[in-house]
Amino acid sequence: MDDLARWRSEFPILEHTVYMISNSLGAMPRAAARSLAEYADTWATRGVRAWEERWWMMAREVGDRIGAVIGAPPDSVSMHPNVTSAEMTVLSCLLPEGRRRRIVCPAMDFPSMIYLYRAHEAAGFELAMVPAEPDLTVREDRMVDAIDDRTALVALSHVFFRSSYIFDPRPIVEKAHAVGALVVADIFQAAGIIPVDVTGLGVDFATGGCLKWLCGGPGNGYLYTRPDLAPALKPRFTGWVAHRAPFDFEIDGFDRTAGAYAMMSGTPPIPAFYTAIPGLDIVREIGVNRIREKSKRMTARLLELVDQHGYRSVASRNPERLAGTVAVDVPDAAFVAKALNARDFVVDYRPGVGVRVSPHFYNTFGELDHLFAEIARIRKGQ
């Protein structure tokens, strides 16, 4: 019995689509439309008064909802337009000094992060990338060996976007802290599909967003900052929201506020916050442990289907190392993905791994079998 099937009616796209792309964009909860309508009505009827009545504190409201999912204490999660902006905030807390100017990251990180780190080489940082193994994993021991007293920041993905491989941050955090370096974890592909406890992991920062497994739409990037570290940080990528008295409009000096808002910059994207709340509430009500239990059974079934059809996959066969996505290396994968989307089987394609299939708690096991049957029909030209 699938006790999560009752949630399907909350996601309109499932009425006509086999939606298997939650690693890229989660299905929109039905309540998100009502929430956006509430935003429009508030703007229409309350105008600028909405800022003091709710909008100014919505970043805290949404950040604390995210914190409840990722194991972060209240007022430790700040909101940002996207993960790249959040990572930029982290980098702006650091300066390359003496020997300590190295950023260490795995080659399997999302490219936007690597672009950002490389751009900061012009400011004096050095990027050291730990190469991937042939199966697109990265060995934790090689990451540990790359960290030394030259390291300023270690950046890593908790789950790799190409392969859905679960990377263990704990030995990296231990080594980084031993040499005086900070750690930022990208938990975008983890939060909402596997249990995440940023406090327990001991990371200094964690970045992510709501638009994937948290079903919250774009514009909802977030940044967790370790509370005991936060008072010593002075991000250079900042703005008026981070001021203790923003409406005093002072220009002499900068009296930084405390808590999550200290890591924010300019005016926040209020409409995006309205879209994030319904998905976060659903995920919290279900519980990530229950989501993970179903996800493990679904990815196991996907791997059975991969083997039955004679395809290959970079997905780990260790269920404790595989998050919510199974990449299917079917011949002519780019063509197959395009044909599937045209037939309302929504997936995506990534070079080097093939068709990525990412079921969530609202999907059914029957849809998995239906998807592979459709792949077979496409390959036969039907």
N, C-alpha and C positions, 0 to 999 in steps of 0.2 A: 504493500500500500504506500502511496506517495502522499504524505500528509501535508506537503507544501503545494499540491496542485490547486488548492482552493484560492491561491493568490493569482492564478492566471487571469481571472476576470478583472483584476486591477490594472492590467496592461493591455490597452486597446490593440496594439499592433499584433498581438498573438491571435487575434480573431481571424486574420487572413494571411499570416506570414509565419514560416518556421524561422524564428529569430535566434540565430546562433552566433551573435557577434558582441556579446556583452563585455568582452575584453577591449572593445573599441568604443562603443556607445551603448550603455544600458537601455533597455526598453523604458519608455516614458510611463510612469505611473499615471493612472487616470486622474488622481488628485492634483498632479502638477498643473493641469489645465485650469483647475479651479483656483489653485494657488496663484497662478499668473493673472487670472481674472481679479483676484483680490488685490494684487499689486496695482493693476490698472485702475480699479475702482478707488483704491486709496489715493493714488496720484490725482485722479479726477476730482475727488471730493475733499481731500485734505490738503492737497498741494504741498507747499514747503513745510507745513506743520508736521508732515509725516516723518521728517527727520527726527524731531524730538520725541514724537510719539512712539516710534519703533525703529525706523530705518537706521539711525546712528548705531544702535546696539545689535543690529542683525548679524554683523560679522561675529560677535561674541556668541550669539544665539546658535548660529550654524556651526561655528568652531567647536562649541561644547558638545553639540550633537555628534560631530565627527570624533571628538575626543573620546566619547563614550564607546565608539566602535573600535578605536585603535589603542585603547588603554592609556590615554593621556589625561592628566588631571584637568579640572576646569581652568579656563583662562590661560591655556598654554598652546592653543592652536589658533594661528592667525590665518586670515583669508587673503588670497591673491588671485589674479586673473587666470593664472596657469602655473604649472610646475616650474617652467623655466624662470618665471618671475620670482617664484619662491626660492629657487636655487640661487638666483642672482642676489637675493637678500642675504642668504647665507654667505656667499663669497664676499659680499660687501662688509662683512664683519671681520674679514681677515686682511692682512697685508703680508706680502712676501718680505721676509726679514732674514738677513744673514743666510745661513744654510737652509732655513726652514721656508721653503718656497714651492714644495712639490705637492701636486694633487694626484692622488692615486685612485684609479677607477678600473673596473673590468671593461674589456672591449665589448661586452654584451649589453652595456647600458644603452638606454634610449638615445639615439643620435643627437637630439636637441641638447641633452646635457653635455655631450662631448663637444658639440659646437661651442657651447658656452665656455667650457673649460679651456678649449684651445684659444678662444678669443682673449682669454685672460693671460695668455702667455705674453701678450704685448705689454701687460702691466707688471711683468716680472715673475709670474708663476711658471712652473714647469709641469707638464702633464706626463704622467707615467701610466700607461694602460697595460693591464695584465691580460695577456692573450687568452682566447678561448680554446678549449679542447675541440677535437674533431666533431664531438657530439653537441657542440655549442654550449656546453657547460663551462664554468670557470671554477678551478680548484681553490677552495678556501685557503689551503696552505700556501699557494702561490701568491694570493693576495696578502697573506700575513708576511711572507718573505719580502714583499715589495715595500713594506712599511718600515721606515727607520727615522732617525732624528732629523732627516731632511723633509719629512712629511708635515705639511700644514693641515691638509684635509684629505680624508678618505671618503669617497663617494661610491655608493653601491646600490644596486637594485635588489630588493628583497625577493622579487620574482622577475625573471627575465622576460621581456616582451615577446621575443621571437619564439622561445621554446617553452615558456611557462615553468621553467626550472626554478625551484625554491632554493634560494641561496641563504646560507646560514650566516647572519651578521655577527654572531657572538664572538668567535675567535678573532675576527677583524677588529671589533670594538675593543676587546681586551688588549690586543697588541698596540692599537692606535693610542689608547689612553696611557699605556705604559711608556710611550715615547713622547707624550705631550701633544698628540694630534687630535683633531676633532673628526667626528663621523657624521655624515648625512646619508640617510637611507631613503631611497625612492621606493615608496610602498604603493604606488599607483596600481600595479597589477596584483597586489596582495589584499589590500583593505576591502572587505566585503565578500571575499571568496575564500580566504583562509584566515584563521584567527591571528590577529596582530596585537602585540603588547609592546608599544614603544618604550614604556617605562621599564618593563622587564628586560628588553633587549639592551638597554643602557645607551642607546644612540643619543647623540647630542641634538640632532635635528632629524626630522622625517618630513618628506614632501609627498604629495599625492593630489588626487582630485576626485570629484564626485561623479564625473560623467560616465565612468565605466561600471564596475561592479556595484557601486553605490546608487546607480540609477538617478543621478542628480543633474545631468545636463552640463554643458560647457560653461566656463566662467567661474567655476568653483574649485580653483586650486587652493591648497592649504599647506601650512608649514607648522609643524610641531617644534617647539624649542624647549629644551630641558629646563625646567623652572629654576633650578639652582644655578644654572649657567647664565640665564637671561639677564640678570642685573649688570653683568660685566660687559655685555655686548653693546656695540655702538655701530649699527649698520649704516653704511654710507648711502645705500639705496633706500631712501626714506622719504617722508613727506608729512603733510600737515596732520594726517590722521594719527601719526605717532607722537604728536605734541601733547603735553599734559593739559594744556588749555588751548585747543586749536582755534577756538572762536575769539581768542584775544588777538590773533593775527600779528604776533610779535615777529620781528625780523632780527633782533639782536640776541644771539645765543639760541640754544635749542634745549628746552626743558623736556626731556623725553618722558613719556608716560610709562607706567608699569604694566605688566601682563602682556597678553597676546597683541594688543594694539601697538606696542612698542616696536613690533616687527613689521608693521604695515606701512603703507606709503600714501598714495593719493586716494581720492574718493572711490569707495568700493562699488562693485556692480550689483546694485540692489535687486534688479530683476532676476539675476542668476541665483541669488539666495532663496528667492521664493520657489524656484524650481528644485532646489536641493532638498528642501525639508521633507516632502512626502516620501522620497526614496529612502532617506536616512531613517525616517520613522519606521518604515516597513522593515528594513534590514535589522534595526534594533529590536523590533517586536518579534521577528522570527528568531534572531540570534545567529551569529556567524558560525557557531559550532554546528548548529543544525544545517545551515547552508553548506558547510564544508563536508558534512557526512554524506549529503546527497550528491555533492559535486564529485566526491571520490568514487561513488558508484557509477556516476555518469561517465567520468573519464575512463574508468575501467571498461565500461561497455564500449566506448569509442575505440579503445585499443583492441578489444576483441574484434570489432568490425574491421579495423585496419588490417589485422592478421587474416581474417576470413577472406578479404578481397585482395590480398597479396600486395598491399601498399606498404610504404615505409613511413616512419615517424621519428622525429627527433625527441619526442616526448619521453621523459624518464619512465622506466617501467617500475620504479620504486614509488609507490603511491604517496609516501611521505615527502617526496621531492617534486611532485607534480601538482601544480595549482589547477586552475580551471580550464585551461586550453589544451587541446590536442591538435597539433599541426599534422595534416595528412599530406604526405608527399605523393600525390597522385600524378601520373603522367599528364603533361599539358595543364599543370595546376592553375596557371593564370587564366587560361581559357575556361576551365571547369568552374572556377570561382565566379567569373563573369556570367557564365550561363546559369549557374545556381541563383545568383542575384536576380537575373531576369525572370526566373521562375518563382520568385518570392521565397527562396531559401537563402537567407541573408547570412553570408560568411565574409571573410576577407582573405587576401593572398599576400604573402610576404616572401620576397626572394630568398632562396636558400632553405626554406622550410615547407612551402606549399600552402595549402588551404588551411586556414586556422578556424577551428570549430570550437566555440566557446559557449556551452550551455550554462544557464543560471538556474536558480531555484524554481523559476516559473516555467522551465521547459519540461517536457515529458520524455520518457525513455522511448516511446513510440516514435517521437520526432527524430531521434537519433537513427533508428532503423530506416525511417522514411528518407532521411537525408542521404544515406549511403545508397539506397535504392535509386534515388534520383541521380546521384553521381554515375552509377552504372548505366542508367539510361542515356545520360549525356555522352558518355564514352562510346556508346553503341550508335550514337547519332540519332537517337529517338527524340 
